[in-house]
Amino acid sequence: MTLLALDFGGTKHAAAIIAPGDSQWRNLKRQLSPTGADVRVDMEIARSISRELLRGKTPTAIGVSFGGPVDATTGIVRLSHHVPGWENFPLKQKLEDEFSAPVSVDNDANVAALGEHRFGAGRGYESLLYITVSTGVGGGWILNGKPWRGFQGMAGEIGHGVVDPNGPMCLCGKQGCLERLASGPYIAQQVREILEKDPLRGAILRSRVGENLAAITAEQIAQAAAQGDDLSLEILNQAGWALGVAIGNVANLINPQLFVVGGGVSKAGQPLWDAIHQVAHQTALPEVHFEIVSAQLGDEAPLWGAVALAEDLLANP
């Protein structure tokens, strides 16, 4: 038997094949979308890389991670925030017609949570919230050992929980969202805005980018913080504070055993993690116990979650 795992990202797509119960890919392929891609381009990329891996074989089941809102019951994509043409797109039906195999589709945060639960940092836990901190901030729930999507599939939108009502304006229209304070692009934006007003700050960071403020990224900020840059440390501490407040409040409300934090920003170093741990436990009640750990599967978390979706199709045809 062969399981096909697919990951539709905003600009990057991946396909992998694996046998049920295995812990290593038989094969994996990634491909970037060209600039200006639409749904037809994305679907053709998925078909092409999947056919290349399958080499004429029919998959037994297919699991799919999609970077946008999905109705997991019907497998219909509601929209993509990055690529036009995905509105109300019947992805499950299209793939079943294409590959003559059963398909399960869910959004990337839910699928990554399932991947970490089944194959990564969440193994052995019955309840967890997976948080990805990268271009945006998203989340996916596992409760009682199963994905929990909430009413209309919108559970886990921790990135748009407000942690500072007087904070800066988020793209969603609210002030002080977690995403506005902790996501990679917004961290870089905050630093650039401060440096433009105060030429005496961030000397180490300035030297790293040759005074080209447009070149500043969250990764550059993390590297400057590791060298002791004052402004970079301050902004990472703020991001960690925001994540800690959000995690502590969620711990009080739902009381999961585990928080798994992944995404590019989660690799920003110890100052960020120290702030997360300290503030989360300060925010939560003393009687509320939980762990906060780093994700283990990295960029492959959605693919491993897609494997779990496919395995569940075999278990519950």
N, C-alpha and C positions, 0 to 999 in steps of 0.2 A: 504494500500500500504506500501511496505517496501523498503527503499533505503539501499544499501550496499556500504559502503565506505572502500576502501583499501589503505594502505600505505606501499609500498615496499621500505624499507630503505636499507642501505648497510649491516647492521648486525641485524637490528630490523624490524619486520613486525607487522602491526596492521590491524585489521578489526573491523568495527562497523556497527550496524544497527540502523536506525532511521526512523520515519514516516515523510513524507514531511511536512514542516512547523514547525516541533518540534524543540526545543532548547536543549533537553536533549537526550542522547543516550538511546536506549532501552537496549543495551548491547554492550560491547567493550572487545576485547581480544588482547593482545600483545604476541609475541613470538620471542625469539632470534634465529638467524640462528646458526647452529653449525660451528665450525672452518672448513674451506675448502669447504663451501657450493658452489654449482653451481646453474644454472638456474632451474634445475629439483628439487633441494631441496627447493629453494625459492617458486616455484610454488606449490609444495606439501604442504608447510606450509600455503600458502594463501588459498588453497582449504580446508585444514583441519580446520583452524580457522573460515573460512567463513561458512562451513557446520555446524560447532558446533553452531554458532550463529543463523543460519537460521532455524535449526531444521526441515528440510524437506520442508520449504516454498521456493517459487521461488521469487527472488527479482524483484521489478518493474523496477529498473534501478540501474546501478553500476557506481560509480565514482572512479577513480584510480589515486593516486599520485605515481610517480616512481622516485627514486633517481638516475637520469641520463638523458642524452639527449633523447627526444621522439619526433617523428613526430605526433603532436596532431591531424592532419587531418586523418591519417591512423591508429593511435594507435599502430604504430610499434616502439619498443624500439631500439634506435640506438646502445647503449652499456651501460654497467655499469662499472664505474671506480673501483668497488670493487669486483664484482662477475663475474666469467667467464661464458660464454655461452649465454649471453643476446644479442649478436650482431645480429641486424636486426630481433629481435624476435617479432612475431605478437601477442602482448599481448592482444590487444582488441579482436581479432578474437578468441584466445584461451579461454578467459573468456566468451565471448558470447556463444561459443559452450558448455562450461562447465555448465553455469547457465541459458541458454535460456533467456537472458535478454540483453537489449542494454547497451553498455559500452562506457564510455568516459575516455581517458587516457591523462595525461600531466605530465611534469616533476615537481618535488617536489617544486621548488621555485615558479613557476607559480601558482601551486595549493595552496600553502600556502598564496600567495598574494591574491588569490581569497577568501580563507577562512577568512583572516583578513578583507578584503573589505566587505564581505557579513555578517560575524558574529562577527567580532572583532573590533580592533582599527580603522579600515577604514570605518566603517558604516557611511553613509551620505556624503562621499567624492566621487567625480567623477574621480579624478586622484591621483594615489599614486605609489610610488616605495617601495616594501617590500624588506628589506635587512636582510638576516640571517647570523650571524657571529658566527661560531662554528668551526667545523673541517676545513671547508673552508669558503669562503664568496661568497654567491650567491644572486641573486635578481630576482624579478618578478614584472611585470608592470600591472597596471590597468589604462587604458586611456579611457575617455568618458564612464566610468562605466563598461568596458569590458576588459578581458585579452588582452594584446598586446604582441605578441610573436616575432615580427620582421620577417625579411626574413630568412627562413629556421629554425625558432624557436629559434634563438640564442640571442634574446634580454634579457637584464637583467644581463649579465655577468660582473657585476660591480667589482667582486673580482679580475679580471684581467685587470682592468683599472690601468694604471701606475700613481701613485701619487708622486713618487720620482725616477726620471730617473737614479740617482746615487745610489739608494738603493740596498739592498741585492738581490741576485738571487732567483727568484721564481722557483718552480718546473716546471712551464710552459715554462721556458727558458728566460723570460724577467726579467729585474731588477726593483725593487721597486713597485711591484704590491700591491694593497690594501690587498689582501689575505696574502701576504708575511709579512706584517707589523701588521695585525690585527687579524688573525685567531688564535684560541687557541693553536694548536701545535707549530706554528711559534713563538707566544709570549713566550711560555715555552722554545723553543730552543734558542731564543735570550737571555733570562735571564741566562740559563745554560752556554752559551758561555762566557758571561761577568763574571759570578762568577768563572769560571775556570781560567780566566786570572787575576782576582782581588779578592783575598781572604778577603779584608777588606770591601767589599760592601755587601749589602743585609743581614745584620745580623739577622733581624727578620725572613726573609724567610728561611735562613739557619737553624735557630733554629726550625722552623716548620717542616722541612723535615729531621732533624737530620743529617745534612751535606750530605744526600744522594741526590745529584743533579739530579739523574735519576728520582726521585720521584716528581720533580717539575711539576706542571700542571698550566694551566691558572687559575683554581679555587684556587689553593694554592697562586698564585700571587695576586689574588684579595683579598683574606683573609689577606695576609701580608700587602697589601696596606692599608687596613682598619685599621691596627694596626700602620701605619705610616712608613712602610719599604720604604727607599729612592729609591732603585732600582725598586721595584715593582711599585711604583707611577710613576717613570720615564717612564717605559715601557708601562704602561697603558695610560699615557698621549700621548705617541707616537702613540699608536693604535688609540686613540681618534682623534689625529691630522690627521692621515691617513684617517679615516672615514669621518672626517669633510671636508677635501679637496675633497674627492670623492663626497660627498653629495652636497657641494657648487657648484662644476662644473656641476653636473647633473641638479641642480636647474637652473643654467644659461642656460643650453642647452634645457631642455624639459619643465621646469616650472611647475612641479606637485604641487598640493596643500599640499601633505603630504608625509613624509618619515616614514615608520614603521620599526623599528629596533628590530629584535628578535635574537634567538639563544643563546647558553650558555654564550658566551663572553659578550653579552649585559647585563648580570646580574652582571657584575664585579664591579659595584658601582658608586658612584657619580663622582669621579675623571674622569673616562672614559666619562661619559655623559657630564660633564662640558666642556671637551675638544671638544667633538663632536659639541655641540651647538655653542661654541665660534668660532671654526675654520670654521664651515660650513657657518656661517653668515658673517665671515670675507672674505671668499672666494667668496661667491655669491655677485652679484651686490646689492647695497642698495635698488634698486627698485624691486628686486625679493623677494617675500614673500612666506614663506612656514613654515610648522610645522614639528617637529621631535618628534615622540612619541615612547614609548615602545610597542612592540607587546603584545597582550592580550591573545592569545590562546596557547602560549607555544608550547610544542611538539605535540599538537593536531591540529595545524594550517593546516597541509596537509590533515588530516582526514576531517576537516570541509570544506576545499576546495573541497575535493572529494564529499562531500554532495552537494555542489553547482553545481559541474559538473553533478551529477545525477539529481538534480532538473531541470537543464537546458535541459537535455534530455527529461524530461516530458513536459517541456514548448515548446520545439521545436523537436518533434519526427521525 
